[in-house]
Amino acid sequence: QPMVLINPRITRRDGEQVYQEGCLSVPGIYADVTRANSVRIEAMNRKAHTLGMTNTRYVEPTGLSSRNQSNATDLALLVREADKNDMIRRLSTSPEAEVAVGPRAVHFRNTNSLVRNSDWAIGLQKTGYIAEAGRCVVMQAQMSGRKLVMVLLDSAGKYSRVGDAERIRSWLSTQSAGSPAPATATVAAPLS
């Protein structure tokens, strides 16, 4: 049975060993990219099944193919599982990072501006975009005294994910007053 390693030691074709902490997908330095992808995809689909993600199917590991399929409920289950991993929580909520790539440094900035907003207590998040799915975000955040998972799919524009999340948070803070749910809410489920 194939194994997925969180801290793999990978040997490049030239024989040099590379340590990639916390990285699950580094196809460019595997000797057999096709086999490595196949092993990862099998493991991803097994894990999805184990988590009860009955409407999820992976066909490639990057998330950039429209043939990868899921729904809001399954993505909420995935967020709940990812929330158990401190490294994923820490890396996904870092506002920015600089990583040495050979002799130069590459600067990364989180595309979810809410991680830079001190009014939000985001424990984990992931943004995404492909043309077929639109702009999406999944996140776990502390709201109204509860740890919640929010899944927003196919947002209308570049900044509407943030606006939708703000409207859901606003609605949750006034929920006891009997306000109707915002029309943009896809999933706002307690994380327990």
Secondary structure, DSSP 8 states (H G I E B T S, - for coil): -----SS-EEE-TTS-EEE-TT-S--GGG-S-HHHHHHHHHHHHHHHHHHTT-TT-B-SSSSS--TTSB--HHHHHHHHHHHTT-HHHHHHHT-SEEEEEETTEEEEEE-S-GGGG-TT-EEEEEEEEEETTTEEEEEEEEEETTEEEEEEEEEESSTTHHHHHHHHHHHHHHTGGGT----TT-SEEEE--
